[in-house]
């Protein structure tokens, strides 16, 4: 909330022109503010054939200036392909499997607004998009179908094939939405740490996630699994929420499973003996919820590649369950529609 208010207090003609234009744009929430990316010189559409070459290309690239990065996303199908997990024939939602962009202009919104750009001139084509809701939201699964899947997974847990599994449901409708306006309104309501927005000519993504799955700083890698959620009300504060989580057997066991999974994932790419819990079982407070969180970190082994980090850490256990591979196989056997964003890989590389 603080970062949003700081931004709103400072009027920037450059930013307003950018927001109201039709230029492709990415907004990425960071600690203390937001990073904006535009004027993309490269747009790489990711698929199962080129993802490995794309990720491997970063082993030879050197970071010389602010704009020497790629930012974008890849979806669930790409991730399963990297993990060599088959997905049964499912209804195709006709959306990109992944897209990455190389920006030539970066705007950093902190206490001040700073612009880094390789371009001398910036041209904007005005295109204001109104929000228009054309149809109500519909759920993609009936109660009968959901219960059938639930019963199947309950049996798999009793048989010991999985310990924890998350069923994904989707809501959809037909709408025309101004993604920039929608994103800033969402930040005012719920400014989650891993929020981002992508606006392109033919699609937009707006995401608001509280969970940090991969945060690399030099040779240190951090993950902060969330397992445990409590709705806020007048009877709870942060300390009472922590007491609730600690005294709740179900929440504690679920949290322990996911933390153990993430520690194991980190150990695959980190130097032996360096993986440790930095802060165990604490509460993060958001506008409407309390989350039960643990912070884990380790020091990366020498010559570990981007691909190795992604395949070790993704998808996060908190969004699928554990153990990871078997649980993914069980989920894929039941889903009827390709789930591009069960966990979307939003990355700065």
MILUM-467284 format. One line per field, with one value per residue (C-alpha): z, y, x; residue in one letter; residue number from 1. Coordinates in pm, 1 decimal. Layout:
BEGIN
z <- c(Z:...)
y <- c(Y:...)
x <- c(X:...)
code <- c(A:...)
pos <- c(NUM:...)
This chain:
BEGIN
z <- c(0.0:83.7:-257.3:-434.0:-243.9:-320.2:-689.4:-694.4:-530.3:-816.3:-1154.2:-1445.9:-1799.9:-1939.8:-1731.7:-1804.5:-2178.9:-2148.9:-1951.9:-2202.8:-2510.4:-2690.5:-2623.9:-2486.7:-2118.3:-1815.7:-1454.7:-1194.1:-819.9:-633.1:-277.3:-219.6:-542.1:-901.7:-1214.0:-1554.5:-1882.9:-2236.2:-2584.2:-2636.7:-2898.0:-2883.8:-2825.6:-2801.4:-2812.4:-2603.1:-2690.9:-2600.9:-2884.6:-2802.4:-2422.6:-2343.3:-2596.9:-2465.3:-2102.7:-2191.6:-2382.5:-2052.3:-1953.4:-2208.6:-2172.2:-1961.0:-1773.0:-1873.5:-1840.0:-1690.1:-2009.6:-2048.1:-1923.4:-2044.8:-1859.9:-1925.2:-1836.4:-1919.4:-1836.5:-1682.7:-2003.1:-2058.6:-1700.5:-1731.6:-2052.2:-1874.1:-1599.6:-1860.1:-1732.1:-1985.4:-2008.2:-2141.4:-2438.9:-2304.9:-2443.8:-2574.0:-2444.9:-2744.8:-2545.4:-2548.4:-2370.5:-2281.1:-2397.6:-2301.0:-2386.3:-2393.8:-2283.7:-2405.2:-2150.3:-1775.7:-1533.0:-1160.9:-927.0:-573.2:-375.3:-709.4:-1066.1:-1265.3:-1635.1:-1803.6:-2181.0:-2489.6:-2694.7:-2749.6:-2860.7:-2720.6:-2926.3:-2790.1:-2972.1:-2751.2:-2702.5:-2395.4:-2332.8:-2133.7:-1914.0:-2040.5:-1868.7:-2131.8:-1935.1:-1576.0:-1444.4:-1486.8:-1304.1:-1526.8:-1321.1:-1171.3:-809.1:-924.7:-1126.1:-846.2:-591.0:-822.3:-850.1:-475.2:-399.5:-641.5:-481.7:-129.0:-220.7:-361.8:-31.1:168.9:-60.9:3.5:-357.4:-247.7:82.6:-24.3:-350.5:-466.7:-706.2:-943.2:-1050.7:-1296.4:-1343.6:-1682.0:-1854.4:-2157.2:-2079.0:-2216.0:-1940.8:-1926.4:-1771.1:-1641.8:-1461.4:-1330.4:-1201.2:-1010.5:-861.4:-751.2:-592.8:-396.2:-262.2:-223.3:-296.7:-287.9:-311.4:-637.4:-838.0:-1206.1:-1523.4:-1890.4:-2163.3:-2525.3:-2849.3:-2828.8:-2459.6:-2103.4:-1776.3:-1431.8:-1135.6:-761.8:-567.9:-212.8:-246.6:-337.7:-498.0:-635.5:-531.0:-633.8:-502.3:-622.5:-510.2:-253.2:-341.6:-123.0:-122.2:105.7:96.3:219.2:369.9:594.6:532.1:772.9:683.3:879.1:1116.6:1422.9:1656.4:1511.3:1499.0:1380.5:1714.8:1753.4:1394.1:1471.9:1779.5:1566.9:1309.6:1573.3:1757.6:1440.6:1369.4:1004.5:924.1:1100.5:920.0:581.6:642.0:753.5:438.6:205.0:392.9:382.2:5.9:-60.9:150.0:-52.5:-379.7:-272.2:-171.6:-534.1:-655.1:-341.3:-179.8:85.4:432.4:314.6:301.8:619.7:755.7:810.2:967.9:1068.5:1083.1:1099.1:986.6:697.1:710.8:406.1:371.6:390.5:501.9:727.4:570.2:748.4:600.8:636.2:474.5:348.3:176.3:44.0:-152.9:-515.2:-640.4:-894.7:-1261.6:-1185.6:-1488.9:-1509.8:-1634.2:-1333.3:-1092.7:-1260.3:-1278.1:-915.7:-769.9:-988.0:-948.8:-583.2:-349.5:-206.2:-538.6:-627.4:-315.8:-250.9:-342.3:-652.1:-951.2:-851.8:-756.6:-1093.9:-1268.8:-1068.8:-1141.9:-1512.7:-1527.5:-1413.5:-1565.6:-1882.7:-1981.3:-2011.2:-1709.3:-1837.7:-1508.7:-1230.0:-1166.7:-1414.6:-1432.3:-1414.5:-1452.4:-1483.3:-1639.5)
y <- c(0.0:238.4:196.6:257.9:582.2:706.1:648.8:813.7:1129.4:1194.3:1287.0:1188.8:1292.5:1016.8:749.3:879.9:878.8:526.4:402.2:547.3:428.7:95.0:20.3:-325.3:-283.0:-490.7:-375.1:-578.6:-520.5:-514.1:-433.6:-63.3:8.5:-103.1:-163.9:-91.7:-232.1:-118.7:-47.0:-416.1:-488.8:-865.2:-1079.3:-1451.4:-1680.7:-1985.8:-2339.2:-2692.1:-2696.0:-2379.5:-2343.0:-2534.9:-2339.1:-2014.1:-2095.0:-2233.3:-1913.3:-1724.5:-1922.2:-1721.4:-1381.9:-1105.3:-835.3:-499.8:-254.0:-221.0:-331.3:-653.6:-871.2:-1072.6:-1060.9:-1263.6:-1583.0:-1947.8:-2162.6:-2497.8:-2700.1:-2570.5:-2658.0:-3012.8:-3051.7:-2941.8:-3193.6:-3468.3:-3515.0:-3606.9:-3418.5:-3613.2:-3478.7:-3180.2:-2899.3:-2630.7:-2281.6:-2124.0:-1910.2:-1860.9:-2127.5:-1853.4:-1516.8:-1329.3:-969.7:-769.2:-410.5:-102.6:125.2:60.1:292.4:247.2:386.3:433.7:758.4:907.8:798.9:704.0:617.9:408.6:382.5:308.9:511.4:885.7:953.8:809.8:815.3:727.1:638.4:721.5:436.0:441.4:111.6:113.1:-176.8:-370.5:-685.3:-887.8:-1197.3:-1329.6:-1552.6:-1926.6:-2208.2:-2466.8:-2767.4:-2893.3:-3000.3:-3361.4:-3360.8:-3186.9:-3443.5:-3726.5:-3584.1:-3517.7:-3880.4:-4011.9:-3799.1:-3891.0:-4257.6:-4181.8:-4017.7:-4318.3:-4545.5:-4337.7:-4221.1:-3855.1:-3667.7:-3342.1:-3239.1:-2913.1:-2922.5:-2624.9:-2463.7:-2177.0:-1897.0:-1734.3:-1470.2:-1240.3:-890.7:-599.6:-465.8:-188.3:-392.3:-93.9:60.1:-281.6:-349.0:-19.4:-64.7:-412.2:-273.2:-27.1:-313.3:-583.6:-494.9:-847.3:-892.9:-1092.0:-884.7:-813.8:-709.9:-775.5:-574.8:-670.8:-614.2:-935.5:-1032.6:-913.7:-1088.4:-939.8:-1140.1:-1075.6:-1341.9:-1318.1:-1606.3:-1575.0:-1900.2:-1805.1:-1496.1:-1506.3:-1249.8:-1325.7:-1680.5:-1685.6:-1823.9:-1770.7:-1930.3:-1840.0:-2113.4:-2023.3:-2297.2:-2172.1:-1895.9:-1725.8:-1469.5:-1146.6:-1038.3:-816.5:-1102.1:-1166.6:-971.0:-1089.4:-1249.6:-1430.6:-1553.2:-1700.8:-1874.0:-2012.4:-2158.9:-2310.8:-2472.9:-2604.6:-2960.4:-2956.8:-2624.2:-2728.6:-3062.3:-2907.2:-2634.4:-2884.3:-3093.9:-2796.1:-2658.2:-3001.9:-3020.6:-2675.2:-2752.1:-3068.9:-2875.0:-2619.3:-2893.4:-3014.1:-2687.6:-2556.5:-2638.7:-2910.7:-2772.3:-2425.8:-2479.1:-2343.3:-2199.2:-1827.3:-1754.6:-2030.7:-2023.8:-1655.8:-1457.7:-1213.2:-977.0:-861.4:-651.5:-944.0:-1240.4:-1374.5:-1616.4:-1871.8:-1842.1:-1985.9:-1835.3:-2077.2:-1999.0:-2163.2:-2089.3:-2206.7:-2459.1:-2339.9:-2353.3:-2422.1:-2316.0:-2123.4:-2440.6:-2640.4:-2377.1:-2375.3:-2753.9:-2792.6:-2524.5:-2516.5:-2558.6:-2463.3:-2722.6:-2479.3:-2468.8:-2838.2:-3043.2:-3304.6:-3514.6:-3303.1:-3536.2:-3794.2:-3519.9:-3348.9:-3679.4:-3728.4:-3373.0:-3408.5:-3732.0:-3553.2:-3204.1:-3164.1:-2818.6:-2715.2:-2503.1:-2242.2:-2062.7:-2318.5:-2161.2:-1906.7:-1871.1:-1495.8:-1435.7:-1169.2:-1330.6)
x <- c(0.0:284.0:447.0:115.3:55.0:406.4:347.5:5.3:139.9:381.8:236.1:458.6:355.3:578.9:404.9:55.0:128.6:264.2:-38.1:-287.4:-97.2:-112.9:254.9:329.9:412.9:511.9:472.1:658.1:627.1:957.1:1056.6:995.9:810.2:759.6:967.2:810.7:943.8:860.3:1004.9:1073.4:1340.0:1282.4:974.5:1039.8:736.4:819.7:716.1:822.8:1076.5:1271.2:1246.4:1566.9:1775.5:1629.0:1716.6:2060.5:2145.5:2180.7:2489.8:2691.5:2520.8:2676.2:2489.9:2640.6:2353.4:2005.4:1831.4:2033.8:1748.8:1451.9:1122.8:811.3:629.6:593.8:297.4:221.7:261.8:616.8:705.5:572.2:773.0:1093.2:1021.1:954.5:598.7:333.6:4.9:-291.3:-486.3:-675.6:-884.8:-649.8:-731.8:-550.1:-311.7:63.9:268.4:515.1:650.2:968.9:1059.9:1383.0:1311.2:1496.6:1327.5:1299.7:1118.1:1184.7:919.2:1051.1:1058.8:1157.1:1090.2:1400.9:1404.2:1674.6:1649.1:1855.5:1603.5:1642.1:1285.2:962.3:644.0:301.4:-18.6:-317.5:-561.0:-783.0:-959.3:-1282.7:-1385.4:-1683.5:-1813.8:-2001.7:-2100.7:-2107.8:-1832.0:-1875.3:-1700.1:-1529.4:-1637.4:-1963.5:-2000.6:-2051.0:-1727.5:-1536.2:-1655.1:-1550.4:-1197.1:-1191.0:-1285.1:-1020.1:-747.7:-863.1:-814.8:-466.9:-371.9:-497.8:-294.9:17.9:62.6:56.2:43.3:-117.9:-283.3:-445.7:-740.3:-745.9:-1072.6:-1115.8:-1364.3:-1408.0:-1617.1:-1606.1:-1481.2:-1283.8:-1059.7:-803.4:-520.5:-321.0:-618.7:-718.3:-364.9:-335.8:-683.1:-579.4:-261.8:-473.5:-686.5:-420.7:-59.1:89.3:470.1:473.7:224.7:277.0:98.1:171.7:-4.1:54.0:-136.1:-338.0:-344.0:-295.9:-212.6:-274.1:-145.2:-147.4:42.8:180.1:426.9:795.5:902.7:1247.2:1442.9:1807.1:2052.9:2404.3:2481.8:2200.9:1858.2:1552.0:1208.5:916.6:649.4:301.9:86.8:-190.6:-444.7:-684.5:-947.8:-916.5:-1192.2:-1227.8:-1138.0:-791.3:-467.8:-126.6:-36.6:-369.2:-341.3:1.9:-141.9:-426.3:-185.8:43.8:-246.9:-414.8:-299.4:-409.8:-240.5:81.9:111.7:34.8:292.4:559.2:507.9:552.3:855.3:1020.2:951.8:1101.2:1410.9:1460.9:1417.7:1678.6:1922.8:1931.7:2087.8:2264.1:2596.7:2569.6:2508.9:2400.8:2023.0:1868.3:1548.3:1604.9:1267.0:1028.8:648.6:562.6:257.1:241.3:-54.9:-249.3:-561.1:-804.4:-590.9:-318.0:-67.2:153.5:504.2:856.2:1168.3:1434.3:1762.2:2077.1:2392.9:2383.9:2639.4:2892.6:2781.0:2413.6:2207.3:1879.7:1709.6:1834.4:1700.5:1358.4:1321.2:1432.6:1204.9:894.3:609.0:592.0:448.6:195.6:4.9:12.6:93.0:361.4:551.9:594.5:634.4:372.8:126.6:174.4:107.3:-214.1:-332.0:-261.2:-460.8:-778.0:-772.0:-979.2:-848.3:-487.0:-410.4:-166.0:-149.8:-169.1:167.7:286.7:664.9:708.1:1078.7:1344.2:1649.8)
code <- c(X:X:X:X:X:X:X:X:X:X:X:X:X:X:X:X:X:X:X:X:X:X:X:X:X:X:X:X:X:X:X:X:X:X:X:X:X:X:X:X:X:X:X:X:X:X:X:X:X:X:X:X:X:X:X:X:X:X:X:X:X:X:X:X:X:X:X:X:X:X:X:X:X:X:X:X:X:X:X:X:X:X:X:X:X:X:X:X:X:X:X:X:X:X:X:X:X:X:X:X:X:X:X:X:X:X:X:X:X:X:X:X:X:X:X:X:X:X:X:X:X:X:X:X:X:X:X:X:X:X:X:X:X:X:X:X:X:X:X:X:X:X:X:X:X:X:X:X:X:X:X:X:X:X:X:X:X:X:X:X:X:X:X:X:X:X:X:X:X:X:X:X:X:X:X:X:X:X:X:X:X:X:X:X:X:X:X:X:X:X:X:X:X:X:X:X:X:X:X:X:X:X:X:X:X:X:X:X:X:X:X:X:X:X:X:X:X:X:X:X:X:X:X:X:X:X:X:X:X:X:X:X:X:X:X:X:X:X:X:X:X:X:X:X:X:X:X:X:X:X:X:X:X:X:X:X:X:X:X:X:X:X:X:X:X:X:X:X:X:X:X:X:X:X:X:X:X:X:X:X:X:X:X:X:X:X:X:X:X:X:X:X:X:X:X:X:X:X:X:X:X:X:X:X:X:X:X:X:X:X:X:X:X:X:X:X:X:X:X:X:X:X:X:X:X:X:X:X:X:X:X:X:X:X:X:X:X:X:X:X:X:X:X:X:X:X:X:X:X)
pos <- c(1:2:3:4:5:6:7:8:9:10:11:12:13:14:15:16:17:18:19:20:21:22:23:24:25:26:27:28:29:30:31:32:33:34:35:36:37:38:39:40:41:42:43:44:45:46:47:48:49:50:51:52:53:54:55:56:57:58:59:60:61:62:63:64:65:66:67:68:69:70:71:72:73:74:75:76:77:78:79:80:81:82:83:84:85:86:87:88:89:90:91:92:93:94:95:96:97:98:99:100:101:102:103:104:105:106:107:108:109:110:111:112:113:114:115:116:117:118:119:120:121:122:123:124:125:126:127:128:129:130:131:132:133:134:135:136:137:138:139:140:141:142:143:144:145:146:147:148:149:150:151:152:153:154:155:156:157:158:159:160:161:162:163:164:165:166:167:168:169:170:171:172:173:174:175:176:177:178:179:180:181:182:183:184:185:186:187:188:189:190:191:192:193:194:195:196:197:198:199:200:201:202:203:204:205:206:207:208:209:210:211:212:213:214:215:216:217:218:219:220:221:222:223:224:225:226:227:228:229:230:231:232:233:234:235:236:237:238:239:240:241:242:243:244:245:246:247:248:249:250:251:252:253:254:255:256:257:258:259:260:261:262:263:264:265:266:267:268:269:270:271:272:273:274:275:276:277:278:279:280:281:282:283:284:285:286:287:288:289:290:291:292:293:294:295:296:297:298:299:300:301:302:303:304:305:306:307:308:309:310:311:312:313:314:315:316:317:318:319:320:321:322:323:324:325:326:327:328:329:330:331:332:333:334:335:336:337:338:339:340:341:342:343:344:345:346:347:348:349)
